[in-house]
Amino acid sequence: MHPFNRQTGTNKKSNPLRSKWLKIKQVTSNNHQNDDIYSKRITMDKDWEKDFKNFLTWAIRTNYKNGMKLSRKDKTKDFTPYNCYWI
């Protein structure tokens, strides 16, 4: 059985998707004004930012597997469902 729980976005050891979601929120927030992403005015999709479950749903639909990393097709654009993918 796959250790990743698709209902909650968790596994027994950690919550990798929540960690990724929180990291995006952190680097796109105004609390990180020295961060390169923030300085370029890169933002997070509003639905993702509002609720982790929206990000989780997108991750499941795009076949997220434990250990995958989130990447952006265009590094000058925002973290959105249309610009992000798993590697």
N, C-alpha and C positions, 0 to 999 in steps of 0.2 A: 504494500500500500504506500502511496506517495505521502511523505510526511507533511506536505503543505495542505492545510484545510481551506478549501475553496469557499466555504461559507463565511469564515471569519477572517481569512487572510493571515492566519497564524499557524505556527507549528509548535511542537512541544518545547523547543529550545528558545525560540525567539520569534519576533514578528518582523520579518524582513521587509514586507511591503509598507507597514506603518513607519518603519525607520526611513525608508526611501521617501515616503510622503512627507514626513516631518522635515527631512533634509531639504527637500524642494521648498517647502514653506519657509524654512529658515533662510536659505540663500536668496530668496526672492522678497523677503520682508525688508522693511526699512530699518530693522535692527542690525542689519549687516551692510551698512552704507559703504564700507571699504571693500566689500566683496565684488569681484569682477562682474558677476552675473547681475547684481543689483545696480552697479554703476552703468551697465548697459540697458537698464530698465527692462530686463527680462522678467516676466511675470509668470504666475501659475494660473492655469485654467480656473475660472471662478467657481465652477461646479466642483472641481477637485479640491480647491482651497476650502470651500464651505463644508465639505463632508468627506471623511476618509472613505466611506462606502462607495462614493462615486468613483474615486481613484481605484479602489479595489475591484469594482465591476469592470472598469476599463481593462485593468490588468488581467483579469480572468478571461475576458473576451479576446484579448490579444495573446493568449497562451503563455502567460507568465509561468516560469518554473523557478524553483529555488535556485539561487546563485546567479540569476540573470541580472544584468545591469541596465539601467535606463539610459537611453541616449536620445539626442535630438537630431533630426535630419538636418536642420538648419540651425547652427549654433547662434545665429543672430536673432532667432525667433523664440517665442515663449514655450513654456512647458504646457503643451496641449495634447489632446488625443490625436490630432492631425500631424503634429510635429515630433511626437515621441514614439520610440520603439524599443524593444528588448533585444539585448545582445548577450 
